[in-house]
């Protein structure tokens, strides 16, 4: 994967759920899907192509150079995902609202493209990164 080119996120499609054990599912957190790259200057792009770097600047502190696929989420005082609160942060640039990045796939790590690796291997790599609770008060999981 060449620097500058961020891949498109894989999006959910409607249809019957597969019953095979070769599939994996992620929770929809009611956030904004984002591709994050810390390979070079921080880049954060939504699935609609929006530059979200300003709202997710905390991700520049990640301890690894990688391209991650995940979701930016704001949690309300009740601990539940709060989409209107997320919109206040992202669309109206209310920087006092904390965001969380929930990574669920790794596409490149330390300059090594892993997109063609099986999902189970990419998941193992992601878990070894130990990103939970990293990057200051605005955390990544």
C-alpha positions, -999 to 999 in steps of 0.1 A, spaced: 0 0 0 16 32 -11 19 61 13 -9 86 6 -34 60 -5 -58 50 23 -80 20 15 -118 22 16 -133 7 47 -152 -26 42 -189 -17 49 -217 -38 61 -241 -52 36 -276 -64 41 -284 -100 38 -286 -132 57 -259 -137 84 -234 -164 75 -234 -194 98 -199 -206 89 -172 -203 115 -150 -186 89 -168 -153 94 -163 -127 122 -186 -99 133 -180 -65 150 -205 -45 171 -218 -13 154 -210 13 180 -231 41 165 -200 61 156 -182 72 124 -163 46 105 -127 57 100 -95 46 85 -65 58 106 -29 60 95 0 67 117 24 58 90 38 93 83 17 122 94 -15 113 111 -44 108 87 -80 100 97 -106 96 70 -143 88 73 -160 63 50 -174 94 33 -140 108 27 -141 135 54 -107 145 69 -112 139 106 -76 144 117 -84 175 138 -111 157 159 -89 126 163 -55 142 168 -51 121 200 -44 91 177 -10 106 167 2 93 201 -3 57 192 28 37 199 29 20 165 30 30 128 -1 14 114 -32 17 92 -62 7 113 -99 3 104 -123 11 131 -149 35 145 -148 69 162 -173 69 191 -185 94 217 -199 80 249 -225 98 270 -225 101 308 -244 69 310 -215 50 293 -235 43 261 -225 54 226 -241 88 219 -243 96 182 -257 132 187 -227 139 210 -203 125 184 -219 148 158 -214 178 181 -177 169 183 -171 160 146 -195 183 127 -196 213 150 -160 209 162 -167 209 199 -132 198 210 -142 194 247 -161 162 237 -138 131 241 -138 105 214 -127 69 215 -113 50 185 -124 14 185 -100 -5 161 -113 -37 147 -88 -44 119 -52 -37 110 -43 -32 73 -6 -23 76 18 -23 105 53 -8 106 51 -4 68 42 -40 62 9 -45 42 -11 -72 59 -44 -67 39 -39 -100 22 -34 -119 54 -63 -139 68 -85 -120 92 -75 -142 120 -38 -132 115 -47 -95 112 -68 -98 144 -38 -115 162 -15 -86 151 -41 -60 163 -44 -77 197 -6 -78 201 -4 -40 196 -21 -36 230 -38 -3 221 -65 -4 247 -65 27 268 -36 43 248 -33 79 235 -41 101 265 -75 110 278 -91 103 244 -84 66 242 -83 40 216 -95 5 220 
